Amino acid sequence: MDKINKRFIIQVILSIKDDTMRWPRSLAQFSIGKGAMSLPCLLCDEPQNNHHHICDTCWHDSLQFSLCHSPIELTQHPHALATMELKAIDGLCVPFIYQWPLSHLITAYKYQDKTAVRGALSAFAQQGLQQWQLAGGVGGNGEELSIDFNKAPDVWTLVPNHAWRWLKRGFNHLDYLQTMALNISNIKDVSGGITRTKHTHSQAKLTAHKRRKNLASAFQVNVDLTGQHILLLDDVVTTGATLSSLAQTCKQAGAVKVSAFCLAWARLD
Ligand SMILES: [Zn+2]
């Protein structure tokens, strides 16, 4: 084993250490072997018996806190237009604002490997999809659309991770969105044919300009998207740089329309 591989493995081991001080008891103590119903509420530690491990009170409060009353179409939102990179993206819809508790749950899953929150994120994603469908988005049939979908998407993909990030996390942090996508009718999964070829640094602390530079030629499409309307799925959108980079690559591969669904909008002020 060469030095680089050894250093990488040590980093992986260090990165999965538990930071029990920051989390409720339920998050700190959860292990996969425990029964789902034995978990207290992920947000308040009170007893709960829901599949998403959030008690009824916290679930209700969470939706009040985080849910946009109707999904926001960011390609038409004045603030987004002023602050985001939306090149090649035809429609971008988000059902939630990135704030507590969603920010808490996404961080726990993405960066602290707290698998207990997967069910909660999946429930939020389902709720978001439902809101979007009610507003006439994917799978909807209304004319009063928040997104101008003349034609529902033909194919979908999760925004891909680079293989190194997969290896480090040991799982795909967007897998709960995959479950949600299976509930969209008549849409085909092309995730297997789209890869992230460039191991980009974490985007979280970069400026919009650095994000763009970081993401140049980051994706590769190995499926024919000629004439297709593709739906991209991601957890958080901030500047739109990642989605924009992927959208451009999809259009180079023949896609005629690129729409995106992101669970939450981290608004830049
Ligand atoms: Zn609770």
Residues whose N, C-alpha, C, O or C-beta is under 5 A from the ligand:
A	BS01	ZN	C41 L43 C44 C55 C58
